[in-house]
Protein backbone atom coordinates (compact mmCIF):
# COMPACT_ATOMS: atom_id res chain seq x y z
CA UNK A 1 0.00 0.00 0.00
CA UNK A 2 1.27 3.49 -0.89
CA UNK A 3 2.05 5.67 2.12
CA UNK A 4 -0.42 8.60 2.24
CA UNK A 5 0.86 12.17 2.23
CA UNK A 6 -0.10 15.28 4.17
CA UNK A 7 -0.64 17.82 1.40
CA UNK A 8 -1.09 21.55 1.94
CA UNK A 9 -2.98 23.40 -0.81
CA UNK A 10 -2.39 27.10 -1.45
CA UNK A 11 -4.50 29.44 -3.61
CA UNK A 12 -7.86 27.71 -3.31
CA UNK A 13 -9.46 29.77 -0.49
CA UNK A 14 -12.64 30.61 -2.39
CA UNK A 15 -14.38 27.78 -4.24
CA UNK A 16 -17.05 30.20 -5.51
CA UNK A 17 -14.35 31.33 -7.90
CA UNK A 18 -14.99 28.61 -10.48
CA UNK A 19 -11.40 28.51 -11.72
CA UNK A 20 -10.12 27.89 -8.20
CA UNK A 21 -12.84 25.34 -7.54
CA UNK A 22 -12.08 23.32 -10.67
CA UNK A 23 -8.34 23.35 -10.03
CA UNK A 24 -8.79 22.39 -6.38
CA UNK A 25 -11.21 19.55 -6.90
CA UNK A 26 -9.37 18.18 -9.93
CA UNK A 27 -6.02 18.17 -8.17
CA UNK A 28 -7.39 16.37 -5.11
CA UNK A 29 -9.44 13.87 -7.11
CA UNK A 30 -6.79 12.98 -9.69
CA UNK A 31 -3.84 13.00 -7.29
CA UNK A 32 -5.56 10.41 -5.11
CA UNK A 33 -6.13 8.27 -8.20
CA UNK A 34 -2.58 8.60 -9.49
CA UNK A 35 -0.88 8.11 -6.12
CA UNK A 36 -3.27 5.26 -5.20
CA UNK A 37 -3.29 6.55 -1.64
CA UNK A 38 -5.81 8.12 0.73
CA UNK A 39 -3.97 11.40 1.22
CA UNK A 40 -4.87 14.13 3.71
CA UNK A 41 -5.43 17.56 2.16
CA UNK A 42 -5.14 20.77 4.17
CA UNK A 43 -6.71 23.70 2.34
CA UNK A 44 -6.12 27.35 3.24
CA UNK A 45 -9.49 29.08 3.64
CA UNK A 46 -11.36 31.31 6.06
CA UNK A 47 -14.75 29.70 5.39
CA UNK A 48 -15.53 26.04 6.08
CA UNK A 49 -18.13 26.00 3.29
CA UNK A 50 -15.25 25.73 0.83
CA UNK A 51 -14.20 22.47 2.45
CA UNK A 52 -17.75 21.09 2.21
CA UNK A 53 -17.87 22.01 -1.47
CA UNK A 54 -14.57 20.26 -2.20
CA UNK A 55 -15.65 17.14 -0.31
CA UNK A 56 -18.95 17.03 -2.17
CA UNK A 57 -17.31 17.58 -5.57
CA UNK A 58 -14.55 14.98 -5.13
CA UNK A 59 -16.27 12.39 -2.94
CA UNK A 60 -13.17 12.54 -0.70
CA UNK A 61 -13.57 13.21 3.01
CA UNK A 62 -9.91 13.67 3.97
CA UNK A 63 -9.99 17.41 3.27
CA UNK A 64 -9.42 19.77 6.17
CA UNK A 65 -9.65 23.51 6.75
CA UNK A 66 -6.59 25.41 7.92
CA UNK A 67 -6.24 29.18 8.46
CA UNK A 68 -4.60 31.30 5.82
CA UNK A 69 -0.79 31.25 6.07
CA UNK A 70 -0.91 28.37 8.59
CA UNK A 71 2.58 27.23 7.52
CA UNK A 72 4.06 30.29 9.25
CA UNK A 73 3.92 31.67 12.78
CA UNK A 74 1.03 34.03 13.52
CA UNK A 75 3.25 36.78 14.88
CA UNK A 76 5.31 37.00 11.70
CA UNK A 77 5.39 40.33 9.87
CA UNK A 78 6.26 40.81 6.22
CA UNK A 79 9.88 41.71 6.96
CA UNK A 80 10.31 38.74 9.28
CA UNK A 81 10.39 36.40 6.28
CA UNK A 82 13.54 38.13 5.11
CA UNK A 83 14.99 37.87 8.63
CA UNK A 84 14.18 34.17 8.55
CA UNK A 85 15.88 33.94 5.15
CA UNK A 86 19.00 35.33 6.85
CA UNK A 87 18.57 32.81 9.72
CA UNK A 88 17.92 35.60 12.22
CA UNK A 89 14.33 34.66 13.03
CA UNK A 90 12.17 31.51 12.82
CA UNK A 91 9.16 31.99 10.54
CA UNK A 92 7.96 28.46 9.73
CA UNK A 93 5.26 27.16 12.10
CA UNK A 94 5.24 23.95 14.11
CA UNK A 95 2.21 22.82 12.07
CA UNK A 96 4.32 22.90 8.90
CA UNK A 97 6.37 20.05 10.34
CA UNK A 98 3.57 17.57 9.60
CA UNK A 99 3.27 18.58 5.92
CA UNK A 100 4.98 16.48 3.25
CA UNK A 101 4.05 18.48 0.16
CA UNK A 102 2.89 22.04 -0.54
CA UNK A 103 0.94 22.48 -3.77
CA UNK A 104 0.58 26.03 -5.08
CA UNK A 105 -2.35 26.02 -7.47
CA UNK A 106 -2.09 28.18 -10.51
CA UNK A 107 -3.43 31.27 -11.99
CA UNK A 108 -1.52 34.38 -12.87
CA UNK A 109 -0.51 35.40 -9.34
CA UNK A 110 3.18 35.10 -10.23
CA UNK A 111 3.12 37.80 -12.88
CA UNK A 112 3.81 41.45 -12.17
CA UNK A 113 0.42 42.55 -13.52
CA UNK A 114 -0.85 43.04 -9.97
CA UNK A 115 2.43 44.25 -8.46
CA UNK A 116 5.81 42.64 -7.79
CA UNK A 117 5.97 42.43 -3.99
CA UNK A 118 3.50 39.54 -3.54
CA UNK A 119 5.20 37.14 -6.01
CA UNK A 120 8.65 37.93 -4.63
CA UNK A 121 7.63 37.49 -0.99
CA UNK A 122 5.82 34.24 -1.67
CA UNK A 123 8.80 32.85 -3.55
CA UNK A 124 10.88 33.62 -0.45
CA UNK A 125 8.30 31.85 1.74
CA UNK A 126 8.34 28.73 -0.46
CA UNK A 127 12.12 28.60 -0.18
CA UNK A 128 11.86 28.84 3.60
CA UNK A 129 9.57 25.80 3.60
CA UNK A 130 11.99 23.86 1.43
CA UNK A 131 14.76 24.56 3.93
CA UNK A 132 12.64 22.63 6.42
CA UNK A 133 12.54 19.62 4.10
CA UNK A 134 9.02 20.28 2.73
CA UNK A 135 8.57 19.70 -0.99
CA UNK A 136 6.94 22.53 -2.96
CA UNK A 137 5.24 22.12 -6.35
CA UNK A 138 3.71 24.97 -8.35
CA UNK A 139 0.94 23.57 -10.53
CA UNK A 140 -0.93 25.14 -13.46
CA UNK A 141 0.98 28.40 -13.44
CA UNK A 142 1.27 31.44 -15.67
CA UNK A 143 4.51 33.11 -14.54
CA UNK A 144 6.34 36.32 -15.47
CA UNK A 145 7.71 38.31 -17.01
CA UNK A 146 9.76 39.90 -14.25
CA UNK A 147 11.64 43.17 -14.46
CA UNK A 148 14.54 45.00 -12.84
CA UNK A 149 16.18 43.21 -9.89
CA UNK A 150 13.24 40.77 -9.68
CA UNK A 151 14.39 38.97 -12.81
CA UNK A 152 17.53 37.63 -11.14
CA UNK A 153 15.84 37.23 -7.75
CA UNK A 154 12.95 35.18 -9.12
CA UNK A 155 15.29 33.12 -11.28
CA UNK A 156 17.16 32.09 -8.14
CA UNK A 157 14.08 31.57 -5.95
CA UNK A 158 11.93 29.74 -8.51
CA UNK A 159 14.91 27.69 -9.62
CA UNK A 160 14.97 26.03 -6.19
CA UNK A 161 11.30 24.96 -6.23
CA UNK A 162 11.01 21.17 -6.53
CA UNK A 163 8.84 21.36 -9.64
CA UNK A 164 6.97 24.02 -11.61
CA UNK A 165 4.23 23.10 -14.09
CA UNK A 166 3.36 26.00 -16.42
CA UNK A 167 -0.07 25.79 -18.03
CA UNK A 168 0.91 27.56 -21.25
CA UNK A 169 3.79 27.46 -23.72
CA UNK A 170 4.55 31.18 -23.28
CA UNK A 171 5.34 30.64 -19.59
CA UNK A 172 7.31 27.49 -20.38
CA UNK A 173 9.42 29.32 -22.96
CA UNK A 174 9.93 32.29 -20.64
CA UNK A 175 11.12 30.14 -17.74
CA UNK A 176 13.34 28.13 -20.06
CA UNK A 177 14.84 31.40 -21.25
CA UNK A 178 15.59 32.32 -17.64
CA UNK A 179 17.57 29.10 -17.35
CA UNK A 180 15.22 27.14 -15.08
CA UNK A 181 15.55 23.36 -15.29
CA UNK A 182 12.75 22.36 -12.91
CA UNK A 183 9.81 22.93 -15.27
CA UNK A 184 7.48 20.70 -17.27
CA UNK A 185 4.59 21.88 -19.42
CA UNK A 186 1.15 20.67 -18.31
CA UNK A 187 -2.48 21.15 -19.23
CA UNK A 188 -4.64 23.51 -17.22
CA UNK A 189 -6.20 21.57 -14.33
CA UNK A 190 -9.45 23.49 -14.81
CA UNK A 191 -9.86 21.91 -18.25
CA UNK A 192 -9.87 18.31 -17.03
CA UNK A 193 -13.13 16.42 -16.68
CA UNK A 194 -14.56 16.97 -13.21
CA UNK A 195 -14.98 14.05 -10.82
CA UNK A 196 -18.78 13.97 -11.15
CA UNK A 197 -18.98 15.18 -14.71
CA UNK A 198 -20.72 12.78 -17.06
CA UNK A 199 -19.31 12.30 -20.53
CA UNK A 200 -22.05 12.70 -23.11
CA UNK A 201 -22.06 12.78 -26.86
CA UNK A 202 -21.48 16.34 -28.02
CA UNK A 203 -23.99 17.98 -30.32
CA UNK A 204 -24.31 21.57 -31.51
CA UNK A 205 -27.69 21.74 -29.84
CA UNK A 206 -26.25 21.44 -26.33
CA UNK A 207 -22.94 23.29 -26.49
CA UNK A 208 -22.61 25.88 -23.71
CA UNK A 209 -20.10 28.68 -24.21
CA UNK A 210 -19.26 31.00 -21.28
CA UNK A 211 -16.95 33.85 -22.32
CA UNK A 212 -15.41 36.34 -19.93
CA UNK A 213 -15.22 40.08 -20.53
CA UNK A 214 -11.92 40.15 -18.64
CA UNK A 215 -10.12 39.14 -21.83
CA UNK A 216 -10.97 42.25 -23.81
CA UNK A 217 -10.31 44.45 -20.79
CA UNK A 218 -6.69 43.25 -20.61
CA UNK A 219 -5.99 42.90 -24.34
CA UNK A 220 -3.63 45.34 -26.04
CA UNK A 221 -5.96 45.96 -28.95
CA UNK A 222 -9.68 45.88 -29.58
CA UNK A 223 -12.66 46.63 -27.38
CA UNK A 224 -15.94 45.28 -26.15
CA UNK A 225 -17.73 45.35 -29.50
CA UNK A 226 -15.00 43.37 -31.27
CA UNK A 227 -14.99 40.89 -28.38
CA UNK A 228 -18.76 40.40 -28.73
CA UNK A 229 -18.38 39.89 -32.48
CA UNK A 230 -15.69 37.29 -31.89
CA UNK A 231 -17.92 35.37 -29.45
CA UNK A 232 -20.81 35.41 -31.91
CA UNK A 233 -18.42 33.98 -34.49
CA UNK A 234 -17.40 31.20 -32.08
CA UNK A 235 -21.01 30.30 -31.32
CA UNK A 236 -21.83 30.00 -35.01
CA UNK A 237 -18.63 28.14 -35.87
NORFENRA-V382982 format. One line per field, one symbol per residue. ss: DSSP state (@ for helix, = for strand, . for the rest). psi: psi as a letter, one per 40 degrees, with the letter a starting at -180 (. if undefined). burial: + if it has 9 or more other ideal C-beta (glycine too) atoms within 8 Angstrom, else -. A space follows every 50 residues. Layout:
ss = ???
psi = ???
burial = ???
This chain:
ss = .....=====.......@@@@@@@@@@@@@@@@@@....=====....@@ @@@@@@@@....====.....=.......@@@@@@......=..@@@@.. =====....=......@@@@@@@@@@@@@@@...=======.=.....@@ @@@@@@@@@...====..@@@@@@@@@@....=.....@@@......... ...@@@.......@@@@@.....@@@@@@@@@@@@@.
psi = hhhiihhhhiffegeehdddddddddddddddddefigihhhhhiehedd ddddddddehefhihiihfeeiidehideddddddefdihdhidddeehd hhhhiaafdfiedeiedddddddddddddddeehihhhhfihhaiiiaed ddddddddeeidhhgieidddddddddeehefihhiihdeeihidehhhi hhiddehhhgiheddddeidiiadddddddddddde.
burial = ----+++++++++++----+++++++++++++--+-+-+++++++----+ +-+++-++-+--++-+---+++---+---++-+++-----+++-++--+- +++++++-++++---+-+++++++++++++-+-+-+++++++++-+---+ +-+++-+++-+-+++++---++-+++-+-+-++--+-+++-+-++----- --------------++---------++---+--+---
